[in-house]
Amino acid sequence: MPFPEIAVIISTYQRPQHLRRSLESLAMQRCGSDVFEVIVTDDGSRDETEELVASFAERVDFAVTFTTHEHQKFQLSKCRNEGVTVSQAPYILFLDGDLICPPDFVTQHLKHRKRGYAMAGDSIWMNQKVSESIDIEDIRRGDFSSWATDQEERRMRWKALRAAVYSRLGLPDRPRMKGGNIALWREDYETINGYDQDFVGWGLEDSDLQRRLYQAGVRFLSSMRWTRTHHLWHARDPSYVAKASGTQNEKLMKAPRPTRCANGLNQRHEMTVRRFGKSQPLRYAAA
């Protein structure tokens, strides 16, 4: 059995109905099932999230892995590192469990991957009414055109244009990386020791990742011209602070940042791992 080319790592916490729709959009991908694996990395949900993932894995023909740990605080960096640790593919695509992907999403990312570059993406934001109206059959039909307002379409076109200019300029922090939609090579991720788990609570873990990738020689391209996700509405996490202003995360970002963080991918801690279906023993190990 061939190893997958790309690992889709979905972070989630106590939003099973959002996750259900996100996973369904991955089940509808038009690439071969051997091309990708899916890892759901959970921040300690105490609801039906694990059962939902297990049920999903029973009816798809690609590898599905689930990780979780005891929930203490908002630990997105830790989740993403755990997801990478149990994945196998040489190329990594980070998503959040509130995003719906178009049917050619994985194919487009594989087509546009480029050595030495990370891909920064973005999402169409949907309001509460539209988000709650989307069901599984809507996702299976694959036509998302009615979900975006004209205003959102204009915003995305403008952002894609700016991102293309930023990419040509080779800026250290543009196009801006958002963890809900990032793709990069595993070897680049391991070089900087992944996400810094000192970032706890909402905000700036992606900005730190981007800064350290740049210091390691990685440059940035945008995926907005050729694919985008749709973001399901939900209430903000209680740890949310606008721009992380005044938080410990902001203090970390203002300090000099080492290219390779200390508290990252190499840290081992207790987590639960469940492998389903076509999942195989690891071929890769964190650096």
C-alpha positions as CSV (number, residue, x, y, z in Angstrom):
1,M,0.0,0.0,0.0
2,P,1.5,3.4,-1.0
3,F,2.1,6.1,1.6
4,P,0.0,9.2,1.2
5,E,1.4,12.3,-0.4
6,I,-0.3,14.8,1.8
7,A,-1.6,14.8,5.4
8,V,-4.7,16.9,6.1
9,I,-4.6,17.8,9.8
10,I,-7.8,19.1,11.3
11,S,-7.9,20.8,14.7
12,T,-11.1,20.7,16.7
13,Y,-12.6,21.3,20.1
14,Q,-16.2,20.6,21.0
15,R,-17.8,21.5,17.7
16,P,-18.8,18.1,16.4
17,Q,-21.5,19.3,14.0
18,H,-19.0,21.7,12.4
19,L,-16.4,18.9,12.3
20,R,-18.9,16.5,10.7
21,R,-19.4,18.8,7.8
22,S,-15.7,19.5,7.4
23,L,-14.9,15.8,7.3
24,E,-17.7,15.3,4.7
25,S,-16.1,17.8,2.4
26,L,-12.9,15.7,2.6
27,A,-14.8,12.6,1.8
28,M,-15.9,14.3,-1.4
29,Q,-12.4,15.1,-2.6
30,R,-11.8,14.1,-6.3
31,C,-8.3,12.8,-5.8
32,G,-7.5,9.2,-5.2
33,S,-8.0,7.9,-1.7
34,D,-4.3,6.8,-1.5
35,V,-3.1,10.3,-2.1
36,F,-4.1,11.7,1.3
37,E,-4.6,10.9,5.0
38,V,-6.7,12.7,7.5
39,I,-5.7,13.4,11.1
40,V,-8.3,14.9,13.5
41,T,-6.4,16.4,16.3
42,D,-8.6,17.3,19.3
43,D,-8.0,19.6,22.2
44,G,-9.7,17.4,24.8
45,S,-13.3,17.5,23.8
46,R,-15.8,15.8,26.2
47,D,-18.6,15.3,23.8
48,E,-19.2,12.9,20.8
49,T,-16.2,14.1,18.8
50,E,-14.3,10.9,19.0
51,E,-17.3,8.7,18.2
52,L,-18.1,11.0,15.2
53,V,-14.6,10.5,13.8
54,A,-14.8,6.7,14.3
55,S,-18.1,6.6,12.5
56,F,-16.7,8.7,9.7
57,A,-13.7,6.5,9.3
58,E,-15.8,3.4,8.9
59,R,-17.3,4.6,5.6
60,V,-14.3,6.2,3.8
61,D,-11.5,4.5,2.0
62,F,-8.6,6.7,3.2
63,A,-6.6,6.6,6.4
64,V,-8.1,8.4,9.4
65,T,-6.3,9.0,12.7
66,F,-7.6,10.7,15.8
67,T,-5.5,12.3,18.6
68,T,-6.7,13.9,21.8
69,H,-5.3,14.9,25.2
70,E,-6.7,16.3,28.5
71,H,-8.1,19.8,28.0
72,Q,-6.5,22.4,30.1
73,K,-6.5,25.6,28.1
74,F,-6.7,26.5,24.4
75,Q,-3.7,24.6,23.1
76,L,-3.9,24.8,19.3
77,S,-0.1,24.6,18.9
78,K,0.0,21.4,20.8
79,C,-2.8,19.9,18.8
80,R,-1.1,20.7,15.5
81,N,2.2,19.2,16.6
82,E,0.4,16.1,17.8
83,G,-1.2,15.8,14.4
84,V,2.1,16.0,12.6
85,T,3.7,13.5,15.0
86,V,1.2,10.7,14.0
87,S,1.0,11.6,10.3
88,Q,3.0,10.0,7.5
89,A,3.0,12.2,4.4
90,P,5.8,14.5,3.4
91,Y,3.5,17.4,2.8
92,I,1.2,18.9,5.5
93,L,-2.0,20.8,5.1
94,F,-3.4,22.4,8.3
95,L,-7.2,23.0,8.6
96,D,-9.6,23.9,11.3
97,G,-12.6,21.8,12.0
98,D,-15.0,24.6,11.1
99,L,-13.9,24.8,7.4
100,I,-15.6,23.2,4.4
101,C,-13.3,22.4,1.5
102,P,-14.2,22.4,-2.2
103,P,-14.0,19.0,-4.0
104,D,-10.7,19.8,-5.7
105,F,-9.0,21.3,-2.6
106,V,-6.5,18.5,-2.0
107,T,-5.7,18.2,-5.7
108,Q,-5.1,21.9,-6.1
109,H,-2.7,21.9,-3.1
110,L,-0.7,19.0,-4.5
111,K,-0.6,20.7,-7.9
112,H,0.8,24.0,-6.6
113,R,3.2,22.7,-3.9
114,K,6.7,24.1,-4.3
115,R,9.9,23.3,-2.5
116,G,11.1,26.0,-0.2
117,Y,7.6,27.6,0.0
118,A,4.7,27.5,2.4
119,M,1.1,28.2,1.2
120,A,-1.1,30.7,3.0
121,G,-4.8,30.4,2.4
122,D,-8.0,32.1,3.5
123,S,-11.7,31.4,3.8
124,I,-15.1,32.8,2.8
125,W,-16.7,33.8,6.0
126,M,-20.4,32.8,6.3
127,N,-22.9,34.3,8.7
128,Q,-24.8,32.3,11.3
129,K,-28.0,31.9,9.2
130,V,-26.1,30.5,6.1
131,S,-23.9,28.3,8.2
132,E,-26.8,26.7,10.0
133,S,-28.6,26.0,6.7
134,I,-25.8,24.0,5.2
135,D,-26.3,20.2,5.5
136,I,-24.5,17.1,4.3
137,E,-26.3,16.9,1.0
138,D,-25.3,20.5,0.2
139,I,-21.7,19.5,0.7
140,R,-22.0,16.3,-1.4
141,R,-23.4,18.3,-4.3
142,G,-20.2,20.4,-4.3
143,D,-21.7,23.7,-5.4
144,F,-20.8,26.3,-2.8
145,S,-21.4,29.3,-5.1
146,S,-24.5,30.6,-3.2
147,W,-22.8,30.6,0.2
148,A,-20.7,33.7,-0.4
149,T,-22.0,37.2,-0.4
150,D,-20.9,39.7,-3.1
151,Q,-19.0,41.5,-0.4
152,E,-17.1,38.4,0.6
153,E,-16.3,37.6,-3.1
154,R,-14.9,41.1,-3.6
155,R,-12.9,40.8,-0.4
156,M,-11.4,37.5,-1.5
157,R,-10.5,38.8,-5.0
158,W,-8.8,41.9,-3.4
159,K,-6.9,39.7,-0.9
160,A,-5.7,37.3,-3.6
161,L,-4.4,40.2,-5.7
162,R,-2.5,41.7,-2.7
163,A,-1.2,38.3,-1.8
164,A,0.2,37.8,-5.2
165,V,2.1,41.1,-5.0
166,Y,3.4,40.2,-1.5
167,S,4.7,36.9,-2.7
168,R,6.8,38.6,-5.4
169,L,8.2,41.0,-2.8
170,G,9.4,38.1,-0.6
171,L,8.1,39.7,2.6
172,P,8.7,38.0,6.0
173,D,5.1,38.2,7.1
174,R,3.0,38.4,3.9
175,P,0.9,36.9,2.6
176,R,-0.2,36.3,6.2
177,M,-0.4,32.7,7.3
178,K,-3.6,31.6,9.1
179,G,-3.5,28.2,10.8
180,G,-7.0,27.3,9.5
181,N,-5.5,27.0,6.0
182,I,-1.7,26.5,5.7
183,A,0.3,24.0,3.6
184,L,4.0,23.3,3.9
185,W,6.7,20.6,3.6
186,R,7.2,18.4,6.6
187,E,11.0,18.9,6.4
188,D,10.5,22.7,6.8
189,Y,8.2,22.2,9.7
190,E,10.6,19.9,11.4
191,T,13.5,22.3,10.8
192,I,11.9,24.9,13.1
193,N,10.5,22.3,15.5
194,G,6.9,23.0,14.5
195,Y,4.5,25.2,16.4
196,D,5.7,26.7,19.6
197,Q,3.6,25.3,22.4
198,D,4.4,28.2,24.7
199,F,1.6,29.9,22.7
200,V,-1.5,29.1,24.8
201,G,-4.8,30.7,24.4
202,W,-6.1,32.4,21.3
203,G,-3.8,34.2,18.8
204,L,-0.4,34.7,17.2
205,E,0.8,31.1,17.1
206,D,0.6,31.3,13.3
207,S,2.4,34.6,13.1
208,D,5.2,33.0,15.2
209,L,5.3,30.0,12.9
210,Q,5.6,32.3,9.9
211,R,8.4,34.3,11.4
212,R,10.5,31.3,12.2
213,L,9.9,29.7,8.8
214,Y,11.1,32.9,7.2
215,Q,14.2,32.8,9.4
216,A,14.8,29.3,8.2
217,G,14.7,30.4,4.5
218,V,11.1,29.4,3.7
219,R,9.1,31.9,1.6
220,F,5.4,32.3,1.1
221,L,2.9,31.9,-1.6
222,S,-0.9,32.3,-1.6
223,S,-3.5,29.7,-2.4
224,M,-6.3,32.2,-2.6
225,R,-6.3,32.5,-6.4
226,W,-6.9,28.8,-7.0
227,T,-8.7,27.5,-3.9
228,R,-10.4,28.6,-0.7
229,T,-12.4,27.2,2.2
230,H,-15.7,28.2,3.6
231,H,-15.8,29.1,7.3
232,L,-18.8,28.0,9.3
233,W,-20.0,30.6,11.9
234,H,-19.5,29.9,15.6
235,A,-19.1,31.9,18.8
236,R,-15.5,32.9,19.5
237,D,-13.4,31.0,22.0
238,P,-13.5,32.5,25.5
239,S,-9.7,33.1,25.3
240,Y,-10.2,35.4,22.3
241,V,-8.7,38.9,22.6
242,A,-8.6,41.2,19.5
243,K,-5.1,40.9,18.0
244,A,-4.1,39.1,21.2
245,S,-3.5,42.6,22.6
246,G,-2.0,42.5,26.1
247,T,-1.8,38.7,26.3
248,Q,1.2,36.5,27.1
249,N,1.2,35.5,23.4
250,E,1.8,39.1,22.4
251,K,4.7,39.3,24.8
252,L,6.2,36.2,23.2
253,M,5.9,37.7,19.7
254,K,7.6,41.0,20.8
255,A,10.7,39.1,22.0
256,P,13.4,37.8,19.7
257,R,12.3,34.5,18.4
258,P,14.7,31.5,17.8
259,T,14.3,29.8,14.5
260,R,13.9,26.5,16.2
261,C,11.6,26.7,19.2
262,A,12.3,24.7,22.4
263,N,8.8,23.7,23.3
264,G,7.7,22.3,20.0
265,L,7.3,19.1,17.9
266,N,10.1,17.3,19.8
267,Q,8.2,17.5,23.1
268,R,6.6,14.2,24.1
269,H,3.5,14.2,26.3
270,E,0.5,12.0,27.1
271,M,-2.0,11.8,24.3
272,T,-4.5,9.3,23.1
273,V,-4.2,8.0,19.5
274,R,-6.7,6.0,17.5
275,R,-6.0,4.7,14.0
276,F,-8.7,3.6,11.7
277,G,-9.1,1.9,8.3
278,K,-6.0,2.2,6.1
279,S,-3.8,3.9,8.7
280,Q,-0.3,2.4,8.8
281,P,2.7,2.5,11.2
282,L,4.6,5.7,11.0
283,R,7.2,6.1,8.3
284,Y,8.4,9.5,9.6
285,A,9.5,10.7,13.0
286,A,9.8,14.2,14.3
287,A,13.3,15.7,14.0
